[in-house]
Amino acid sequence: MNGDTDKTSPGDFPTPDNLLHAGSEGEFSAEDLVLASGRDMTPQNLAWAERRMAEKGRASLDELLP
C-alpha cells in the first residue's frame, strides 16, 4: 500500500443519491425477485416469483432485502 488510501482517483466519485435505492419503493419485476432471492434465472423460478408477487405484492421483495 502506498499510504494514500483516503484519497480518491480523479474518476472515482460517489454514487448520486438519485441512483441509490433499497427496498421496493419503485417498480420491480419477477426477474428482480429471482435475483434478490439468490436463485438461478430459470422458467420455474420466474413462475415462482410471479406467484409470490401476486400473493404478497411489494412485501415479496421487502422480505428478501436487508
ZADO-807155 format. One record per atom (N, C-alpha, C): atom name; residue number from 1; x, y, z; chain; residue in three letters. Coordinates in steps of 0.1 Angstrom, whole numbers, plus 2048, in hexadecimal, padded with zeros to 3 digits. Last residue first. Layout:
N
SITE	zake	zami	east	north	up	kedren	zagu
SITE	CA	NUM	X	Y	Z	A	ALA .
...
***
This chain:
66
SITE	zake	zami	east	north	up	kedren	zagu
SITE	N	66	6BC	7BC	81E	A	PRO .
SITE	CA	66	6C0	7C0	82B	A	PRO .
SITE	C	66	6BA	7CD	82F	A	PRO .
SITE	N	65	6A2	7AC	80B	A	LEU .
SITE	CA	65	6AD	7B6	80C	A	LEU .
SITE	C	65	6B0	7B9	81B	A	LEU .
SITE	N	64	68D	79B	80D	A	LEU .
SITE	CA	64	69A	795	809	A	LEU .
SITE	C	64	6A5	79F	80B	A	LEU .
SITE	N	63	677	7A9	813	A	GLU .
SITE	CA	63	67A	79E	81C	A	GLU .
SITE	C	63	688	798	819	A	GLU .
SITE	N	62	674	7BA	7FE	A	ASP .
SITE	CA	62	678	7C0	80B	A	ASP .
SITE	C	62	67D	7B5	814	A	ASP .
SITE	N	61	669	7AA	7EA	A	LEU .
SITE	CA	61	677	7AE	7E9	A	LEU .
SITE	C	61	67C	7B3	7F6	A	LEU .
SITE	N	60	64F	7A5	7F5	A	SER .
SITE	CA	60	657	79A	7EF	A	SER .
SITE	C	60	666	79D	7EE	A	SER .
SITE	N	59	644	7BD	7FA	A	ALA .
SITE	CA	59	64A	7B6	806	A	ALA .
SITE	C	59	652	7AA	801	A	ALA .
SITE	N	58	637	7C5	7E3	A	ARG .
SITE	CA	58	644	7CA	7E6	A	ARG .
SITE	C	58	64B	7C3	7F1	A	ARG .
SITE	N	57	625	7A6	7E0	A	GLY .
SITE	CA	57	628	7B3	7DB	A	GLY .
SITE	C	57	636	7B8	7DF	A	GLY .
SITE	N	56	61E	78C	7E7	A	LYS .
SITE	CA	56	623	795	7F1	A	LYS .
SITE	C	56	626	7A3	7ED	A	LYS .
SITE	N	55	613	77F	7D0	A	GLU .
SITE	CA	55	60E	77C	7DE	A	GLU .
SITE	C	55	612	787	7E8	A	GLU .
SITE	N	54	621	788	7BA	A	ALA .
SITE	CA	54	613	789	7BA	A	ALA .
SITE	C	54	60D	787	7C8	A	ALA .
SITE	N	53	63B	782	7C2	A	MET .
SITE	CA	53	637	790	7C0	A	MET .
SITE	C	53	628	792	7C0	A	MET .
SITE	N	52	63A	766	7C2	A	ARG .
SITE	CA	52	63C	76D	7CF	A	ARG .
SITE	C	52	638	77C	7CE	A	ARG .
SITE	N	51	635	762	7A7	A	ARG .
SITE	CA	51	62B	75D	7B0	A	ARG .
SITE	C	51	62D	765	7BD	A	ARG .
SITE	N	50	64E	76C	79D	A	GLU .
SITE	CA	50	641	772	798	A	GLU .
SITE	C	50	636	76E	7A2	A	GLU .
SITE	N	49	660	75B	7A9	A	ALA .
SITE	CA	49	660	769	7AC	A	ALA .
SITE	C	49	653	770	7A8	A	ALA .
SITE	N	48	659	742	79C	A	TRP .
SITE	CA	48	658	744	7AB	A	TRP .
SITE	C	48	658	752	7AF	A	TRP .
SITE	N	47	660	749	782	A	ALA .
SITE	CA	47	652	746	785	A	ALA .
SITE	C	47	64F	747	794	A	ALA .
SITE	N	46	67B	74B	785	A	LEU .
SITE	CA	46	673	757	781	A	LEU .
SITE	C	46	664	755	784	A	LEU .
SITE	N	45	681	731	78C	A	ASN .
SITE	CA	45	683	73C	796	A	ASN .
SITE	C	45	67C	749	792	A	ASN .
SITE	N	44	67B	725	773	A	GLN .
SITE	CA	44	674	721	77F	A	GLN .
SITE	C	44	676	72B	78A	A	GLN .
SITE	N	43	68D	731	761	A	PRO .
SITE	CA	43	67E	733	75F	A	PRO .
SITE	C	43	676	72F	76C	A	PRO .
SITE	N	42	6A8	740	774	A	THR .
SITE	CA	42	6A2	735	76C	A	THR .
SITE	C	42	693	737	76B	A	THR .
SITE	N	41	6C1	74D	781	A	MET .
SITE	CA	41	6B7	752	778	A	MET .
SITE	C	41	6B2	747	76F	A	MET .
SITE	N	40	6C7	741	7A2	A	ASP .
SITE	CA	40	6CA	742	794	A	ASP .
SITE	C	40	6BF	746	78C	A	ASP .
SITE	N	39	6C3	755	7C0	A	ARG .
SITE	CA	39	6C0	749	7B8	A	ARG .
SITE	C	39	6C5	74C	7AA	A	ARG .
SITE	N	38	6C5	76A	7D1	A	GLY .
SITE	CA	38	6D1	763	7CF	A	GLY .
SITE	C	38	6CF	756	7C7	A	GLY .
SITE	N	37	6B0	77C	7D4	A	SER .
SITE	CA	37	6AF	770	7DB	A	SER .
SITE	C	37	6BC	767	7DA	A	SER .
SITE	N	36	6B6	78F	7C1	A	ALA .
SITE	CA	36	6B7	793	7D0	A	ALA .
SITE	C	36	6B7	786	7D8	A	ALA .
SITE	N	35	6B1	781	7AA	A	LEU .
SITE	CA	35	6BF	785	7AD	A	LEU .
SITE	C	35	6C0	789	7BC	A	LEU .
SITE	N	34	695	77F	7AC	A	VAL .
SITE	CA	34	69D	773	7AB	A	VAL .
SITE	C	34	6AC	776	7AF	A	VAL .
SITE	N	33	68E	79A	7AC	A	LEU .
SITE	CA	33	68B	792	7B8	A	LEU .
SITE	C	33	693	785	7B7	A	LEU .
SITE	N	32	695	7A2	793	A	ASP .
SITE	CA	32	69B	7A9	79E	A	ASP .
SITE	C	32	699	7A0	7AB	A	ASP .
SITE	N	31	684	792	783	A	GLU .
SITE	CA	31	693	790	782	A	GLU .
SITE	C	31	69A	796	78E	A	GLU .
SITE	N	30	66C	79E	789	A	ALA .
SITE	CA	30	66E	790	78E	A	ALA .
SITE	C	30	67D	78D	78D	A	ALA .
SITE	N	29	673	7C0	792	A	SER .
SITE	CA	29	66F	7B5	789	A	SER .
SITE	C	29	671	7A8	790	A	SER .
SITE	N	28	668	7DF	7A0	A	PHE .
SITE	CA	28	672	7D4	79F	A	PHE .
SITE	C	28	66B	7C9	797	A	PHE .
SITE	N	27	666	802	7A6	A	GLU .
SITE	CA	27	661	7F6	7A0	A	GLU .
SITE	C	27	66C	7EC	7A0	A	GLU .
SITE	N	26	671	80E	7C7	A	GLY .
SITE	CA	26	66E	80F	7B9	A	GLY .
SITE	C	26	668	802	7B3	A	GLY .
SITE	N	25	675	805	7E1	A	GLU .
SITE	CA	25	66E	811	7DF	A	GLU .
SITE	C	25	66A	814	7D0	A	GLU .
SITE	N	24	67F	7ED	7EC	A	SER .
SITE	CA	24	677	7EC	7E0	A	SER .
SITE	C	24	66F	7F9	7DE	A	SER .
SITE	N	23	6A2	7F0	7F7	A	GLY .
SITE	CA	23	694	7ED	7F9	A	GLY .
SITE	C	23	68C	7ED	7EC	A	GLY .
SITE	N	22	6B5	80C	7EC	A	ALA .
SITE	CA	22	6B4	800	7F3	A	ALA .
SITE	C	22	6A5	7FD	7F5	A	ALA .
SITE	N	21	6CB	820	7D8	A	HIS .
SITE	CA	21	6BD	81C	7DD	A	HIS .
SITE	C	21	6BE	80F	7E4	A	HIS .
SITE	N	20	6DC	839	7C6	A	LEU .
SITE	CA	20	6DC	82F	7D1	A	LEU .
SITE	C	20	6CE	82C	7D6	A	LEU .
SITE	N	19	6D8	84C	7B4	A	LEU .
SITE	CA	19	6DB	83F	7AF	A	LEU .
SITE	C	19	6DB	834	7BA	A	LEU .
SITE	N	18	6D6	864	7C2	A	ASN .
SITE	CA	18	6CA	860	7BA	A	ASN .
SITE	C	18	6CC	852	7B4	A	ASN .
SITE	N	17	6EF	867	7CE	A	ASP .
SITE	CA	17	6E4	863	7D6	A	ASP .
SITE	C	17	6D8	85E	7CD	A	ASP .
SITE	N	16	70B	85B	7BA	A	PRO .
SITE	CA	16	701	866	7BD	A	PRO .
SITE	C	16	6F5	860	7C5	A	PRO .
SITE	N	15	728	84C	7C7	A	THR .
SITE	CA	15	71B	84A	7C0	A	THR .
SITE	C	15	711	855	7C4	A	THR .
SITE	N	14	747	85F	7C7	A	PRO .
SITE	CA	14	73C	858	7CE	A	PRO .
SITE	C	14	730	856	7C5	A	PRO .
SITE	N	13	760	859	7AF	A	PHE .
SITE	CA	13	757	862	7B5	A	PHE .
SITE	C	13	74C	85A	7BC	A	PHE .
SITE	N	12	77E	857	7A0	A	ASP .
SITE	CA	12	777	850	7AA	A	ASP .
SITE	C	12	76E	859	7B2	A	ASP .
SITE	N	11	78F	863	78E	A	GLY .
SITE	CA	11	783	85D	789	A	GLY .
SITE	C	11	77A	856	793	A	GLY .
SITE	N	10	7A5	86A	79E	A	PRO .
SITE	CA	10	79D	875	797	A	PRO .
SITE	C	10	790	86F	792	A	PRO .
SITE	N	9	7A3	857	7BD	A	SER .
SITE	CA	9	7A9	85A	7B0	A	SER .
SITE	C	9	7A0	864	7A9	A	SER .
SITE	N	8	7A4	863	7DE	A	THR .
SITE	CA	8	79D	85D	7D3	A	THR .
SITE	C	8	7A4	860	7C6	A	THR .
SITE	N	7	7B5	85B	7FD	A	LYS .
SITE	CA	7	7B4	864	7F1	A	LYS .
SITE	C	7	7AC	85C	7E6	A	LYS .
SITE	N	6	7BB	84A	811	A	ASP .
SITE	CA	6	7B0	853	813	A	ASP .
SITE	C	6	7AD	85C	807	A	ASP .
SITE	N	5	7D2	83B	80A	A	THR .
SITE	CA	5	7C5	834	80A	A	THR .
SITE	C	5	7B9	83E	80C	A	THR .
SITE	N	4	7EE	83F	805	A	ASP .
SITE	CA	4	7E4	849	801	A	ASP .
SITE	C	4	7D6	843	800	A	ASP .
SITE	N	3	7FF	82B	80C	A	GLY .
SITE	CA	3	7FC	835	816	A	GLY .
SITE	C	3	7F2	840	812	A	GLY .
SITE	N	2	804	817	7FA	A	ASN .
SITE	CA	2	80C	823	7F9	A	ASN .
SITE	C	2	809	82E	803	A	ASN .
SITE	N	1	808	7F4	800	A	MET .
SITE	CA	1	800	800	800	A	MET .
SITE	C	1	809	80C	800	A	MET .
***
